[in-house]
Amino acid sequence: MADKITTRITRIGNSKGIIVPTSVIKALSLEEGDLVELVYQEEVQLLTASFPSTKQLKLGEGS
């Protein structure tokens, strides 16, 4: 079962964005500049983010 993480839309300069929590950054070994792929499924209002350069997912383990 996946961990549920809640975040908010925030202003970033003249744009808006989502802040990725530190626990996710650490679990996925993400770095500034890493690519993020977003898939939006309109029929179910689902936005999925994936990180193509990520090799691991360890949320909930020691975070």
Stockholm file with secondary structure:
# STOCKHOLM 1.0

chainA/1-63         MADKITTRITRIGNSKGIIVPTSVIKALSLEEGDLVELVYQEEVQLLTASFPSTKQLKLGEGS
#=GR chainA/1-63 SS CCCCCCCCEEEETTEEEECCCHHHHHHTTCCTTCCCEEEEEGGGTEEEEECTTCCCCCTTSCC
#=GC SS_cons        CCCCCCCCEEEETTEEEECCCHHHHHHTTCCTTCCCEEEEEGGGTEEEEECTTCCCCCTTSCC
//
